[in-house]
Amino acid sequence: MRYAIIGCGRISPNHIVAAKNTGMEIVALCDIVAHHAKDKILKFELAPDMPVYTDYRLMLEEIKPELVAIATESGKHAEIALACIEAGCHLIIEKPIALSLTDADLIIEKSQEKNVKVCACHQNRFNKSIQKIRDAVEKERFGRLLYGTAHIRWARDYEYYSRAKWRGTWEQDGGALMNQCLHNIDLLRWMMGDEIDEVVGMTDRLKHDYIEAEDLGIALIRFKNGSYGIIEGTTNIYPRNLEETLYIFGEKGTVKAGGEAVNIIEEWRFSDYMDDPEDVKRECHELPPNIYGYGHTKLYRDMADAISNDKTPYVDAWAGRRALELVLAIYQSAASGSNVRLPLDSGNTLDFEGRF
């Protein structure tokens, strides 16, 4: 499968390694800063004559890849995705899928018209710990779901934001919830039934006065199935990342996934005693080298299978839209000081320019 990546920054190594692990033919790299792409050719021992582009449209025209990964700043995702779809390319889009619901809906609509697959890169869904919890949800081992919580307690400093001027801006990024916390927000919504009635949120910029968006977000969620959710996300933890945790509480089960990126099971209690908690903890214990985990290769393999066998990707564009919608609902609630009902028809990070 002919594969290309657009955006060769911080997250691109995970994509390139996943493409190699999946046996894809890497045919081009694209970045507006050419040496970022050239560095990846050397680092990952790609073909020395690998084409490097600074113009993704020219790359699409000349190379005609079958699958493209978009790993640019978030505010460019939709524009690039729509061009790739028009060129007939299947897509893996780094989170968030877009920064407005209008753009997310257009990506879904155009991909259906062109019959191309779109995968939202929420790779943590493939963590062993998360797959184990999802299996318990699907087998209804929790009984009635009561509530779930997502905590993202991370640290980001001036050096992080200064390395890429788009970070923390409403036009190209959003704040902690949209960037650092979106994976766990996706997991919470997915586990708790996906459908939401209303959201109450508060956001603030407590520490990073050099960015536009929030560095703290807190929200309460009421799901349509009668369960509740709590989100706490921040980039203010001193002095380094502390944890990313996901709790699921049901009438017949209690689970906690923890570690730096929800990659271990810390609590596993079910009334059915179908498995030994200590065995589950050992089975699902992963210690990845960084917060991005091991999920990219599994996501790539699933996407290759979806393309080859004309199936829906495990994490499709609708999943990306739902995560985006929830964060935008929190932003809307925080800005208005009132509850926000879902579903949302519209929303855009640009709506909150000047918020702080």
Residue pairs with C-beta under 8 A, 6 or more apart in sequence:
1 24
1 25
1 66
1 67
1 304
1 307
2 24
2 25
2 27
2 63
2 64
2 65
2 66
2 67
3 19
3 24
3 25
3 26
3 27
3 65
3 66
3 67
3 68
3 69
4 26
4 27
4 28
4 29
4 30
4 59
4 63
4 65
4 67
4 68
4 69
5 12
5 15
5 16
5 19
5 26
5 29
5 30
5 68
5 69
5 71
6 30
6 31
6 56
6 59
6 68
6 69
6 70
6 71
6 72
6 80
6 84
7 30
7 31
7 69
7 70
7 71
7 72
7 73
7 76
7 94
8 29
8 30
8 31
8 33
8 36
8 37
8 39
8 40
8 71
9 31
9 36
9 71
9 72
9 164
10 164
11 71
11 94
11 292
12 36
12 40
12 71
13 40
13 43
13 44
14 123
14 292
14 296
15 69
15 71
15 92
15 296
15 300
16 26
16 40
16 44
16 46
17 44
17 296
17 297
18 296
18 297
18 299
18 300
19 26
19 69
19 300
20 26
20 44
21 297
21 300
21 301
22 297
22 300
22 301
22 304
24 67
24 300
24 304
26 46
26 47
26 50
27 50
27 51
27 63
27 65
28 50
28 51
28 52
28 53
28 59
28 63
28 65
29 37
29 40
29 41
29 46
29 50
29 51
29 52
29 53
30 37
30 52
30 53
30 54
30 55
30 56
30 59
31 37
31 52
31 54
32 54
33 54
34 52
34 54
37 52
37 53
38 52
40 46
41 47
41 48
41 50
41 52
51 59
51 62
51 63
53 59
53 63
56 80
56 83
56 84
57 83
59 65
60 68
60 83
60 84
60 87
60 89
61 87
64 87
65 89
66 89
66 90
66 307
67 89
67 90
67 91
67 92
67 303
67 304
67 307
68 84
68 89
68 90
68 91
68 92
69 91
69 92
69 93
69 94
69 121
70 76
70 77
70 80
70 81
70 84
70 91
70 92
70 93
70 94
71 94
72 80
72 94
73 164
73 166
73 167
73 172
73 173
74 94
74 95
74 96
74 98
74 99
74 166
74 172
74 173
74 174
74 178
74 179
75 99
75 166
75 169
75 171
75 172
75 173
75 349
76 172
77 93
77 94
77 96
77 97
77 98
77 99
77 103
78 97
78 98
78 99
78 100
78 103
78 104
78 106
78 107
81 91
81 93
81 97
81 98
81 107
81 118
82 106
82 107
82 110
84 91
85 91
85 107
85 110
85 111
85 114
85 116
85 118
86 110
86 114
88 114
88 116
89 116
90 116
90 117
90 118
90 303
90 307
91 111
91 116
91 117
91 118
91 119
92 119
92 121
92 299
92 300
92 303
93 107
93 118
93 119
93 120
93 121
93 317
93 320
94 121
95 120
95 121
95 122
95 182
95 183
95 186
95 320
95 323
96 174
96 178
96 182
96 320
96 323
96 324
96 327
97 104
97 107
97 118
97 120
97 317
97 320
97 321
97 323
97 324
98 104
98 107
98 320
98 324
99 171
99 172
99 173
99 174
99 178
99 324
99 348
99 349
99 350
100 346
100 347
100 348
100 349
100 350
101 321
101 324
101 325
101 328
101 344
101 345
101 346
101 347
101 348
102 346
102 348
104 317
104 320
104 321
104 324
104 325
105 321
107 118
107 317
108 118
108 317
108 318
108 321
111 117
111 118
111 317
117 303
117 306
117 307
117 312
117 313
117 316
118 313
118 316
118 317
118 320
119 299
119 302
119 303
119 306
119 313
119 314
119 315
119 316
119 317
120 315
120 316
120 317
120 319
120 320
120 321
120 323
121 296
121 299
121 315
122 182
122 183
122 186
122 187
122 315
122 319
122 320
122 323
123 183
123 292
123 293
123 295
123 296
123 298
123 299
123 315
124 130
124 183
124 184
124 186
124 187
124 261
124 262
124 263
124 293
124 295
125 131
125 134
125 186
125 187
125 190
125 295
125 299
125 314
125 315
126 294
126 295
126 298
126 299
126 302
126 314
127 257
127 261
127 262
127 263
127 284
127 286
127 293
127 294
127 295
128 263
128 283
128 284
128 285
128 286
129 257
129 259
129 262
129 263
129 264
129 265
129 284
129 286
130 187
130 246
130 257
130 262
132 265
132 280
132 283
132 284
133 191
133 246
133 248
133 255
133 257
133 265
134 190
134 191
136 142
136 253
136 255
136 270
137 145
137 191
137 248
141 250
141 252
141 253
141 270
141 272
141 274
142 248
142 249
142 250
142 251
142 252
142 253
142 255
142 270
143 250
143 251
143 252
143 253
143 271
144 226
144 227
144 250
144 251
144 252
145 192
145 193
145 223
145 225
145 227
145 248
145 249
145 250
146 227
146 228
146 249
146 250
146 251
147 192
147 227
147 228
147 229
147 230
147 249
148 188
148 191
148 192
148 227
148 228
148 229
148 230
148 246
148 247
148 248
148 249
149 188
149 229
149 230
149 231
149 232
149 245
149 246
149 247
150 181
150 184
150 185
150 187
150 188
150 229
150 230
150 231
150 232
150 233
150 245
150 246
151 184
151 232
151 233
151 243
151 244
151 245
151 246
152 176
152 180
152 181
152 184
152 232
152 233
152 234
152 244
153 232
153 234
153 237
153 241
153 242
153 243
153 244
154 176
154 180
154 234
154 235
154 237
154 241
154 242
154 244
154 291
155 235
155 236
155 237
155 238
155 239
155 240
155 241
155 242
156 176
156 180
156 208
156 215
156 235
158 208
158 210
160 167
161 167
161 168
161 208
161 210
161 211
162 210
166 172
166 173
167 173
167 179
167 211
168 175
168 208
168 210
168 211
168 212
168 213
169 211
169 212
169 213
170 212
170 213
170 349
170 350
170 352
170 353
170 355
171 349
171 350
171 353
173 179
173 213
173 349
174 213
174 327
174 331
174 349
175 203
175 205
175 211
175 212
175 213
175 214
175 215
175 217
176 213
176 214
176 215
176 216
176 217
176 233
176 234
176 235
177 185
177 203
177 214
177 217
177 231
177 233
177 327
177 330
177 331
178 213
178 324
178 327
178 349
180 233
180 235
181 217
181 231
181 233
181 327
182 323
182 327
183 244
183 261
183 262
184 233
184 244
184 246
184 262
185 231
185 233
185 323
185 326
185 327
186 319
186 322
186 323
187 246
187 262
188 221
188 229
188 231
188 246
189 196
189 221
189 229
189 322
189 323
189 326
190 319
190 322
191 246
191 248
192 221
192 223
192 225
192 227
192 229
192 248
193 223
193 224
193 225
193 227
194 322
195 223
195 224
195 225
196 221
196 222
196 223
196 224
196 326
196 329
196 342
196 343
197 222
197 223
197 224
197 341
197 342
198 221
198 222
198 339
198 340
198 341
198 342
199 219
199 220
199 221
199 222
199 326
199 329
199 330
199 333
199 339
199 340
199 342
200 219
200 220
200 333
200 339
200 340
201 217
201 218
201 219
201 220
201 329
201 330
201 331
201 332
201 333
201 334
201 340
202 217
202 218
202 219
202 333
202 334
203 214
203 216
203 217
203 218
203 330
203 331
203 334
203 355
204 214
204 215
204 216
204 356
205 211
205 213
205 214
205 215
205 216
205 356
206 215
206 216
206 236
207 215
207 235
207 236
208 215
208 235
208 236
212 353
212 355
212 356
213 349
213 352
213 355
213 356
214 334
214 355
214 356
215 234
215 235
215 236
216 233
216 234
216 236
217 231
217 232
217 233
217 234
217 330
217 334
218 231
218 232
218 233
219 229
219 230
219 231
219 330
219 333
220 228
220 229
220 230
221 228
221 229
221 230
221 231
221 326
222 228
222 229
223 229
231 330
241 260
241 291
243 258
243 259
243 260
244 258
244 259
244 260
244 261
244 262
244 291
245 256
245 257
245 258
245 262
245 266
246 256
246 257
246 258
246 262
247 254
247 255
247 256
247 257
248 254
248 255
252 270
252 271
252 272
253 269
253 270
253 271
254 267
254 269
255 265
255 267
255 268
255 269
256 265
256 266
256 267
257 263
257 264
257 265
257 266
258 264
258 265
258 266
259 266
259 286
259 287
260 291
261 288
261 291
261 292
261 293
263 285
263 286
263 287
263 288
263 293
263 294
264 281
264 284
264 285
264 286
264 287
265 280
265 281
265 284
265 285
266 281
267 277
268 275
268 277
268 280
268 281
269 277
286 293
286 294
288 294
299 314
299 315
302 313
302 314
302 315
303 313
305 311
306 312
306 313
306 314
325 342
325 343
325 344
325 347
326 342
328 344
328 347
328 348
328 349
329 340
329 342
329 344
329 347
330 340
331 347
331 349
331 351
331 352
332 340
332 344
332 347
332 351
333 339
333 340
335 351
335 352
335 355
